[in-house]
């Protein structure tokens, strides 16, 4: 079947889904007002050399990143101006990871001057368009399409109001849930923690005799690899397979390596622990989906989606009352509120309410 890239937009956010028929192949969230900075090219300044960490901290235009010795920090001194590219998004309190190993074209673009952003890296839609170079791109919004036309050309089609079909929409919605029900009656339970991602395989209704457990687990592995990729799970991942002794699980190692092989981030299967847990390590480049979906900005953008869903050319918009972190995130996004105004013709009144839980928000009618 034909592979198609769908770009469905709401204020401040574009959901990008790659599908083949009713199968979701890849998925990404694009927030133009809050890019993750991966691929950004900067002129940076060495802020501090840290021999104990085998690298240096580099001051950027709006952040501080870390440049390992192996990526070009070795031998540099504080105050040095140099070109760097972001290779890994910031994580928690850690700034972005950098490299100074630039191409000749990048070095020329950096040129000379003070600290500053030279150019942005590719957004999620263009990353997926490059991964699927023959796939047509369907955008649902004229402003979005206008911004993409110069780079995507004839690949791009504007279909106002276009959305995902029911199967793709259900698959996208399921990515926000921790439990994945599979067609054969088994289930995956996916639980990210600060240290690792734990995945439990439950044979559920697929359970049979002991001799069937190996076949059940083998049938689950393609869905397991797909969920790791679709959710962009990264770092340490441990998987507890269903109903097999630790010794018998080793027979599944070749199958696990095979289903992971098509992942563009090349995750590595490290083997089974003494408890029989499969260990996988997948590079963290972009933030995983669960981080994007559980943030103050995610809550703010959900509120804007709620406004759009209920908007019918009303004389005014409802008032958004939200927790302070949600208000701060929304006001820090230079795109989302302007996009709402473009779509509705009205400005949004936003009120901060410290009494609300951290990610909470409420839409209220303003009678004033």
Secondary structure as a PSIPRED ss2 file (coil, helix, strand):
# PSIPRED VFORMAT (PSIPRED V4.0)

   1 X C   1.000  0.000  0.000
   2 X C   1.000  0.000  0.000
   3 X E   0.000  0.000  1.000
   4 X E   0.000  0.000  1.000
   5 X E   0.000  0.000  1.000
   6 X E   0.000  0.000  1.000
   7 X E   0.000  0.000  1.000
   8 X E   0.000  0.000  1.000
   9 X E   0.000  0.000  1.000
  10 X E   0.000  0.000  1.000
  11 X C   1.000  0.000  0.000
  12 X C   1.000  0.000  0.000
  13 X E   0.000  0.000  1.000
  14 X E   0.000  0.000  1.000
  15 X E   0.000  0.000  1.000
  16 X E   0.000  0.000  1.000
  17 X E   0.000  0.000  1.000
  18 X E   0.000  0.000  1.000
  19 X E   0.000  0.000  1.000
  20 X E   0.000  0.000  1.000
  21 X C   1.000  0.000  0.000
  22 X C   1.000  0.000  0.000
  23 X E   0.000  0.000  1.000
  24 X E   0.000  0.000  1.000
  25 X E   0.000  0.000  1.000
  26 X E   0.000  0.000  1.000
  27 X E   0.000  0.000  1.000
  28 X E   0.000  0.000  1.000
  29 X E   0.000  0.000  1.000
  30 X E   0.000  0.000  1.000
  31 X C   1.000  0.000  0.000
  32 X C   1.000  0.000  0.000
  33 X C   1.000  0.000  0.000
  34 X C   1.000  0.000  0.000
  35 X C   1.000  0.000  0.000
  36 X C   1.000  0.000  0.000
  37 X C   1.000  0.000  0.000
  38 X C   1.000  0.000  0.000
  39 X C   1.000  0.000  0.000
  40 X C   1.000  0.000  0.000
  41 X E   0.000  0.000  1.000
  42 X E   0.000  0.000  1.000
  43 X E   0.000  0.000  1.000
  44 X E   0.000  0.000  1.000
  45 X E   0.000  0.000  1.000
  46 X E   0.000  0.000  1.000
  47 X E   0.000  0.000  1.000
  48 X E   0.000  0.000  1.000
  49 X E   0.000  0.000  1.000
  50 X E   0.000  0.000  1.000
  51 X H   0.000  1.000  0.000
  52 X H   0.000  1.000  0.000
  53 X H   0.000  1.000  0.000
  54 X C   1.000  0.000  0.000
  55 X E   0.000  0.000  1.000
  56 X E   0.000  0.000  1.000
  57 X E   0.000  0.000  1.000
  58 X E   0.000  0.000  1.000
  59 X E   0.000  0.000  1.000
  60 X C   1.000  0.000  0.000
  61 X C   1.000  0.000  0.000
  62 X C   1.000  0.000  0.000
  63 X C   1.000  0.000  0.000
  64 X E   0.000  0.000  1.000
  65 X E   0.000  0.000  1.000
  66 X E   0.000  0.000  1.000
  67 X E   0.000  0.000  1.000
  68 X E   0.000  0.000  1.000
  69 X H   0.000  1.000  0.000
  70 X H   0.000  1.000  0.000
  71 X H   0.000  1.000  0.000
  72 X C   1.000  0.000  0.000
  73 X C   1.000  0.000  0.000
  74 X C   1.000  0.000  0.000
  75 X C   1.000  0.000  0.000
  76 X C   1.000  0.000  0.000
  77 X C   1.000  0.000  0.000
  78 X C   1.000  0.000  0.000
  79 X C   1.000  0.000  0.000
  80 X C   1.000  0.000  0.000
  81 X E   0.000  0.000  1.000
  82 X E   0.000  0.000  1.000
  83 X E   0.000  0.000  1.000
  84 X E   0.000  0.000  1.000
  85 X E   0.000  0.000  1.000
  86 X E   0.000  0.000  1.000
  87 X E   0.000  0.000  1.000
  88 X E   0.000  0.000  1.000
  89 X C   1.000  0.000  0.000
  90 X C   1.000  0.000  0.000
  91 X E   0.000  0.000  1.000
  92 X C   1.000  0.000  0.000
  93 X C   1.000  0.000  0.000
  94 X E   0.000  0.000  1.000
  95 X C   1.000  0.000  0.000
  96 X C   1.000  0.000  0.000
  97 X E   0.000  0.000  1.000
  98 X E   0.000  0.000  1.000
  99 X E   0.000  0.000  1.000
 100 X C   1.000  0.000  0.000
 101 X C   1.000  0.000  0.000
 102 X C   1.000  0.000  0.000
 103 X C   1.000  0.000  0.000
 104 X H   0.000  1.000  0.000
 105 X H   0.000  1.000  0.000
 106 X H   0.000  1.000  0.000
 107 X H   0.000  1.000  0.000
 108 X H   0.000  1.000  0.000
 109 X H   0.000  1.000  0.000
 110 X H   0.000  1.000  0.000
 111 X C   1.000  0.000  0.000
 112 X C   1.000  0.000  0.000
 113 X C   1.000  0.000  0.000
 114 X C   1.000  0.000  0.000
 115 X C   1.000  0.000  0.000
 116 X E   0.000  0.000  1.000
 117 X E   0.000  0.000  1.000
 118 X E   0.000  0.000  1.000
 119 X E   0.000  0.000  1.000
 120 X C   1.000  0.000  0.000
 121 X C   1.000  0.000  0.000
 122 X C   1.000  0.000  0.000
 123 X C   1.000  0.000  0.000
 124 X H   0.000  1.000  0.000
 125 X H   0.000  1.000  0.000
 126 X H   0.000  1.000  0.000
 127 X H   0.000  1.000  0.000
 128 X H   0.000  1.000  0.000
 129 X H   0.000  1.000  0.000
 130 X H   0.000  1.000  0.000
 131 X H   0.000  1.000  0.000
 132 X C   1.000  0.000  0.000
 133 X C   1.000  0.000  0.000
 134 X C   1.000  0.000  0.000
 135 X C   1.000  0.000  0.000
 136 X E   0.000  0.000  1.000
 137 X E   0.000  0.000  1.000
 138 X E   0.000  0.000  1.000
 139 X E   0.000  0.000  1.000
 140 X C   1.000  0.000  0.000
 141 X C   1.000  0.000  0.000
 142 X H   0.000  1.000  0.000
 143 X H   0.000  1.000  0.000
 144 X H   0.000  1.000  0.000
 145 X H   0.000  1.000  0.000
 146 X H   0.000  1.000  0.000
 147 X H   0.000  1.000  0.000
 148 X H   0.000  1.000  0.000
 149 X H   0.000  1.000  0.000
 150 X H   0.000  1.000  0.000
 151 X H   0.000  1.000  0.000
 152 X H   0.000  1.000  0.000
 153 X H   0.000  1.000  0.000
 154 X H   0.000  1.000  0.000
 155 X H   0.000  1.000  0.000
 156 X E   0.000  0.000  1.000
 157 X E   0.000  0.000  1.000
 158 X E   0.000  0.000  1.000
 159 X C   1.000  0.000  0.000
 160 X C   1.000  0.000  0.000
 161 X C   1.000  0.000  0.000
 162 X C   1.000  0.000  0.000
 163 X C   1.000  0.000  0.000
 164 X C   1.000  0.000  0.000
 165 X C   1.000  0.000  0.000
 166 X H   0.000  1.000  0.000
 167 X H   0.000  1.000  0.000
 168 X H   0.000  1.000  0.000
 169 X H   0.000  1.000  0.000
 170 X H   0.000  1.000  0.000
 171 X H   0.000  1.000  0.000
 172 X H   0.000  1.000  0.000
 173 X H   0.000  1.000  0.000
 174 X H   0.000  1.000  0.000
 175 X C   1.000  0.000  0.000
 176 X C   1.000  0.000  0.000
 177 X C   1.000  0.000  0.000
 178 X C   1.000  0.000  0.000
 179 X E   0.000  0.000  1.000
 180 X E   0.000  0.000  1.000
 181 X E   0.000  0.000  1.000
 182 X C   1.000  0.000  0.000
 183 X C   1.000  0.000  0.000
 184 X C   1.000  0.000  0.000
 185 X C   1.000  0.000  0.000
 186 X C   1.000  0.000  0.000
 187 X E   0.000  0.000  1.000
 188 X E   0.000  0.000  1.000
 189 X E   0.000  0.000  1.000
 190 X E   0.000  0.000  1.000
 191 X E   0.000  0.000  1.000
 192 X E   0.000  0.000  1.000
 193 X C   1.000  0.000  0.000
 194 X C   1.000  0.000  0.000
 195 X C   1.000  0.000  0.000
 196 X C   1.000  0.000  0.000
 197 X E   0.000  0.000  1.000
 198 X E   0.000  0.000  1.000
 199 X E   0.000  0.000  1.000
 200 X E   0.000  0.000  1.000
 201 X E   0.000  0.000  1.000
 202 X E   0.000  0.000  1.000
 203 X C   1.000  0.000  0.000
 204 X H   0.000  1.000  0.000
 205 X H   0.000  1.000  0.000
 206 X H   0.000  1.000  0.000
 207 X C   1.000  0.000  0.000
 208 X C   1.000  0.000  0.000
 209 X C   1.000  0.000  0.000
 210 X H   0.000  1.000  0.000
 211 X H   0.000  1.000  0.000
 212 X H   0.000  1.000  0.000
 213 X H   0.000  1.000  0.000
 214 X H   0.000  1.000  0.000
 215 X H   0.000  1.000  0.000
 216 X H   0.000  1.000  0.000
 217 X H   0.000  1.000  0.000
 218 X H   0.000  1.000  0.000
 219 X H   0.000  1.000  0.000
 220 X H   0.000  1.000  0.000
 221 X H   0.000  1.000  0.000
 222 X H   0.000  1.000  0.000
 223 X H   0.000  1.000  0.000
 224 X H   0.000  1.000  0.000
 225 X H   0.000  1.000  0.000
 226 X H   0.000  1.000  0.000
 227 X H   0.000  1.000  0.000
 228 X H   0.000  1.000  0.000
 229 X H   0.000  1.000  0.000
 230 X H   0.000  1.000  0.000
 231 X C   1.000  0.000  0.000
 232 X C   1.000  0.000  0.000
 233 X C   1.000  0.000  0.000
 234 X C   1.000  0.000  0.000
 235 X E   0.000  0.000  1.000
 236 X E   0.000  0.000  1.000
 237 X E   0.000  0.000  1.000
 238 X E   0.000  0.000  1.000
 239 X E   0.000  0.000  1.000
 240 X E   0.000  0.000  1.000
 241 X C   1.000  0.000  0.000
 242 X C   1.000  0.000  0.000
 243 X C   1.000  0.000  0.000
 244 X C   1.000  0.000  0.000
 245 X C   1.000  0.000  0.000
 246 X H   0.000  1.000  0.000
 247 X H   0.000  1.000  0.000
 248 X H   0.000  1.000  0.000
 249 X H   0.000  1.000  0.000
 250 X H   0.000  1.000  0.000
 251 X H   0.000  1.000  0.000
 252 X H   0.000  1.000  0.000
 253 X H   0.000  1.000  0.000
 254 X H   0.000  1.000  0.000
 255 X H   0.000  1.000  0.000
 256 X H   0.000  1.000  0.000
 257 X H   0.000  1.000  0.000
 258 X H   0.000  1.000  0.000
 259 X H   0.000  1.000  0.000
 260 X H   0.000  1.000  0.000
 261 X C   1.000  0.000  0.000
 262 X C   1.000  0.000  0.000
 263 X C   1.000  0.000  0.000
 264 X C   1.000  0.000  0.000
 265 X C   1.000  0.000  0.000
 266 X C   1.000  0.000  0.000
 267 X C   1.000  0.000  0.000
 268 X E   0.000  0.000  1.000
 269 X E   0.000  0.000  1.000
 270 X E   0.000  0.000  1.000
 271 X E   0.000  0.000  1.000
 272 X E   0.000  0.000  1.000
 273 X C   1.000  0.000  0.000
 274 X C   1.000  0.000  0.000
 275 X C   1.000  0.000  0.000
 276 X C   1.000  0.000  0.000
 277 X C   1.000  0.000  0.000
 278 X E   0.000  0.000  1.000
 279 X E   0.000  0.000  1.000
 280 X E   0.000  0.000  1.000
 281 X E   0.000  0.000  1.000
 282 X E   0.000  0.000  1.000
 283 X C   1.000  0.000  0.000
 284 X C   1.000  0.000  0.000
 285 X C   1.000  0.000  0.000
 286 X C   1.000  0.000  0.000
 287 X C   1.000  0.000  0.000
 288 X C   1.000  0.000  0.000
 289 X H   0.000  1.000  0.000
 290 X H   0.000  1.000  0.000
 291 X H   0.000  1.000  0.000
 292 X H   0.000  1.000  0.000
 293 X H   0.000  1.000  0.000
 294 X C   1.000  0.000  0.000
 295 X C   1.000  0.000  0.000
 296 X H   0.000  1.000  0.000
 297 X H   0.000  1.000  0.000
 298 X H   0.000  1.000  0.000
 299 X H   0.000  1.000  0.000
 300 X H   0.000  1.000  0.000
 301 X H   0.000  1.000  0.000
 302 X H   0.000  1.000  0.000
 303 X H   0.000  1.000  0.000
 304 X H   0.000  1.000  0.000
 305 X H   0.000  1.000  0.000
 306 X H   0.000  1.000  0.000
 307 X H   0.000  1.000  0.000
 308 X H   0.000  1.000  0.000
 309 X H   0.000  1.000  0.000
 310 X H   0.000  1.000  0.000
 311 X C   1.000  0.000  0.000
 312 X C   1.000  0.000  0.000
 313 X C   1.000  0.000  0.000
 314 X C   1.000  0.000  0.000
 315 X C   1.000  0.000  0.000
 316 X C   1.000  0.000  0.000
 317 X C   1.000  0.000  0.000
 318 X C   1.000  0.000  0.000
 319 X E   0.000  0.000  1.000
 320 X E   0.000  0.000  1.000
 321 X E   0.000  0.000  1.000
 322 X E   0.000  0.000  1.000
 323 X C   1.000  0.000  0.000
 324 X H   0.000  1.000  0.000
 325 X H   0.000  1.000  0.000
 326 X H   0.000  1.000  0.000
 327 X H   0.000  1.000  0.000
 328 X H   0.000  1.000  0.000
 329 X H   0.000  1.000  0.000
 330 X H   0.000  1.000  0.000
 331 X H   0.000  1.000  0.000
 332 X C   1.000  0.000  0.000
 333 X C   1.000  0.000  0.000
 334 X C   1.000  0.000  0.000
 335 X C   1.000  0.000  0.000
 336 X H   0.000  1.000  0.000
 337 X H   0.000  1.000  0.000
 338 X H   0.000  1.000  0.000
 339 X H   0.000  1.000  0.000
 340 X H   0.000  1.000  0.000
 341 X H   0.000  1.000  0.000
 342 X H   0.000  1.000  0.000
 343 X H   0.000  1.000  0.000
 344 X H   0.000  1.000  0.000
 345 X C   1.000  0.000  0.000
 346 X C   1.000  0.000  0.000
 347 X C   1.000  0.000  0.000
 348 X C   1.000  0.000  0.000
 349 X C   1.000  0.000  0.000
 350 X E   0.000  0.000  1.000
 351 X E   0.000  0.000  1.000
 352 X E   0.000  0.000  1.000
 353 X C   1.000  0.000  0.000
 354 X C   1.000  0.000  0.000
 355 X C   1.000  0.000  0.000
 356 X C   1.000  0.000  0.000
 357 X C   1.000  0.000  0.000
 358 X C   1.000  0.000  0.000
 359 X C   1.000  0.000  0.000
 360 X C   1.000  0.000  0.000
 361 X E   0.000  0.000  1.000
 362 X E   0.000  0.000  1.000
 363 X E   0.000  0.000  1.000
 364 X E   0.000  0.000  1.000
 365 X C   1.000  0.000  0.000
 366 X C   1.000  0.000  0.000
 367 X C   1.000  0.000  0.000
 368 X C   1.000  0.000  0.000
